[in-house]
């Protein structure tokens, strides 16, 4: 089997497989900002094994010896591997916490849009990048003790007119990836409404914003003792709004204007 390793802060992830084509695709899109290695004497903390059910294009995936899928194809195959590595990364956070959110940086400050998977975060982030924002993440906002957002620039997961999600790099979209921690300017709790023409929001007080952010904290952080402090620090410095957004191009333009006004 061929393999590659992703060197994450404080631990490593090994991905091995018997299909070179699938392995090359995974290596291109999996945690793309982290360095790769071909071998190491140390055992990886996360060990992913991909086996092709020859002669078909279906695969079996094991994570640390546990089979998480027995008969899957691309691109859902990549989605499962992405989720497994995301969970590992989040568990290893030190003095930081994570929120399920799309996050971009505009004029030096972060715009954070919390929401569960499937809520349209990636599509909105993609449009914000097209209109000039820098990419942080389409899935996690990583907050430090000062309330700043750190980049987690994994591949965006984009739906191309179907339910399947396809990985896309920010560079494929000709977008810039933010390379520094950034203070939060806005928290936006948005739902999609087709009847809304752009952005229709109202301010949230800090206590309500804090509750909503805690509701969007990943389950893998449920036992983390210091999950509250970074969120509290970020909320104390940012404006928070809730409401609806409609057509994505107009909504993104109004979000950037709202961020500019808040700066």
N, C-alpha and C positions, 0 to 999 in steps of 0.2 A: 504493500500500500504506500502511496505517496502521502506526504503530510506537510503542514506548515504550522508554525507557532505564532501566536499573537502575544507580544510582551506588554501586558497591562501593568499599571502601577501596583507593585506588591504581589503580583501573581501572574500566571501565564495560562494561555488557552491553546490546546493542541487540537487541530482538525486533521483527521486522516480519512482517506477514501480510496476506493478502487476504481473511481471514474475520474480521470484527469480533467476532463472538460468541466464537470460539476465542481471539482475542487478549485479550478482556476476562477470560476465565477464567484465562488464563496470567498476566496482570498481577495478578489478585487473589491468586494462590497462589505465584508465583515470588519467593523471597527476600523475604517480605512485610515484614520489618522495615527494609529499605533504601529510601532515597528514590528517587522516580521523576522523570524529566525527559522532555519531549517532543521536544527537539531539542538539538543541540550541534554546535559547529564541529569538535570533536575526533573522530577515528575511534575507534570502540569496539574494545577488545581482543578482545571476543567478539561476533560478529555472527551472529544466528540468524534465518533466513528460513523462514517457514511458508507453503506454497502448497497451496491446496485443489484436489484433483482433481475439478473440477466435472463433473457435478452431484452427485457422491457426497459422503459425509462422510469420505472418506479424504484424508490429507495427505502431502505431501513436506516433509522438514525438511532444511535445510542449516545447518551450523555452520562458520563461517569458510570458506565456499565448498565444503565437503565434504558430500555427501549422506549422512546417517546413517539415514534411513528414507525409503522411496519410496511406501509404501502403508499408513499406520497411522491408527488412529482414537483418539479420546479414550476412556479416560483414559491409555492407554499412551503416547500422544503426549506428554502432560505429563511422564510419568516420564522419557522420553528427554531432554527439555529440562531437567528438574531435574538429571539426572545430568551433563549437559554443563556447566551452570552451577556445580554442586558441584565438579567437577574444576577449573574455572577459579578458584574461590574458594580451594580448598585449595592450588593451586600458588602463589597470591599471598600466602600466610601469611608474616608477618615475625616472626622470633623466637618462633614458635609451631609446634606440630605438631597433627596430627589423628589420632584413633582412630575406627575404625568402631564406634560404640556409641550406645546410647540413653543420655540423661543428663537427670536431674532434680535439683532442689535441694530439700532438706527440712531445715527448721530451720537454714538458713544454710549448709549443706554439701551437696556434690554426691554423688550416687549415680551411678556410671558402670557400664553393663552392656554390655561389648563383645560383638560378634557380627557376622557377615556379613549382607548383605541377605537377607531371607526367613527369618531365625532367630526371628522373633516379637518383635523389639525394640519395634516401634510399638505393638503390642497391649498389651505390658506397660507401656510409657510412658503410654499412654492411661489405663490403670487407676490408675497411680500419681498421675496428675493428678486423676482423679476422687476419690481419697482424700486430696487436699490438697497434693501436691507442686507445685513450680513447674517450668515447662517450660524446658529448655535445647535439646534436640534429640532426634530419633528416629533419627538417622543418624551424626552426628559429635560427638565430644567434642573441643573445641579446647582444648589445654593450653598454658599459657605457661611461661616459665622458672622461675616460682615453684611450679609444679605446680597452678595453679588452672585451673578449667574456665570458659571464656568461652561465653556463649550463642551458639548457632547455630540460632535458632528457625525453621527452614524449616517448610513445611507438613508435618504428619504424613501418612504414606502408609498408609492404612487399607484392609484387605481386608474387604469387606462380604459375607461368605459366599461369596466366589468368589476366583479367583486374581488378578483385577484389583485394582490398588491405586488408591484414590481420595484426592486431596488434601483435607485437613481442617485448618483453622487452629485453634490453641489457643483462640482466642476463641470459635470455634464450639462448643468443649467447655466453655465457661465456666471456663477455666483461666487462671491467671496465668503470664505469661512472665517468667522471671528476667531482670533487667536489669543484672547485675553479675557480675564474676568471683567464683567461689566455690571454696574449698579442697575437695579430695576427701575424703570420709569413707569411702566404700566402693567397691571394684572387685568386681563380681559377674560371674563367668563361668558362665552358666547355660545348660543345655539343657532343652528341654521333654520331660517324661515324663508321659503321661496317667495312669500308675499312681501318681504322686506326689500326695499330697493338698495340699501347700502348698509349703514350701521345705525342701530337704534339702541342706545345704552343709557343707563343711569348710574350715578355713583354708588359705591358700596362703602359702608364704614369699615374700619379696620377689623373689628371683631368678626363681622360677617365674612370678610375676605379671608381671615385666618381660618375660620371653620371650613370654608370651601376648599382652601388649599390643603388642609389636613385630609379632607375627603378624597383628594386626588394624590395622596401619598401611596406609593406602591406597597402591596401587602408584604413584600419581603423585608420592609423596614418597620413592621409592626412592633418588633421588640427592641428597636434601636432607642437608646435612652435619650440621646441628644437631638432627636428629629425636630423638636419644636423650635429650638433657638434660631437656626438659620431662617426658618420661615417667618418667625416673629421679626427678625432684623430686617428682612426684605420688605415686609408689609409696612413697617414703620416709616419707610422712605419712599414708598411708591403710591401712586394713585390706583384705585381699583374701580372697575366698572363691570356691570353685568347687563345682558340684553341679547339682542338678536342681530344676525348679519345675514344679508341677502347675497346678491350677485358678487362673486369673489373679487373681481377687479375693482369695482367701486368700493367694496368693503375694505380692501387692503389700502386703497388710497386714503380713505377716511381714518383708518387706524394710524397710518403714518402721520397724518395731520394732527391727530389727537396726541400722538407721542411728541411731535414737535411743539405743540402748545403746552405740554406738561413739562418740558425741559426748562 
